[in-house]
Amino acid sequence: MSIRTPLARVRGLGAAKDGTHHFWVQRLTAIALIPLTIWFVIMLTCALGMDRVQLAKWMRSPSAAAPMALFLIAGFWHLKLGLQVVIEDYVHHEGWKTGSIIAMNLAVVTLGVTGLASIFFLAMGG
């Protein structure tokens, strides 16, 4: 017997106790990716004629490095959230599910840090 009201028992709490937070963060990263992806496509088309030196010089500017870093952060965060949902929905063995989520998190963090480090080194003149 519980002394909590029925509303208190169901308010935003599923079996994992954080489903609504995951849902909203995934939606916010999707919304953030809309203008960042448009910026990325425009900048990619502008960079088509550049050689390596010109592209490195362009990436040194904060107006290029900052949105690129934001694009990578939002993109990899959104990727992590989406893949986690797929794994949780379609991998039914708990051991495989846990291992898959750990491996996916390590891969996404590794790729994200590598991308951000690349942007940092290009922005610093490397």
KAKA-V428153 format. One line per field, one symbol per residue. ss: DSSP state (~ for helix, > for strand, _ for the rest). psi: psi as a letter, one per 20 degrees, with the letter a starting at -180 (. if undefined). burial: + if it has 24 or more other ideal C-beta (glycine too) atoms within 12 Angstrom, else -. A space follows every 10 residues. Layout:
BEGIN
ss=???
psi=???
burial=???
END
This chain:
BEGIN
ss=_____~~~~~ ________~~ ~~~~~~~~~~ ~~~~~~~~~~ ~~~~~~~~~_ _~~~~~~~~_ _~~~~~~~~~ ~~~~~~~~~~ ~~~~~~~~~~ ___~~~~~~~ ~~~~~~~~~~ ~~~~~~~~~~ ~~~___
psi=pqiqqhghhi njobhijkgh ggghhhghhg ghhfhhgggg gghghhihiq agggghghih qhiggghggh ggggghgggg gghgggghhi ohphghgghg gggggggggg gghgghhggg hghjj.
burial=---------- ---------- -----+--+- --+--+---- ---------- --------+- ---++-++++ ++++++++++ ++++--++-- ---------- +--+---+-- -+--++--+- -++---
END
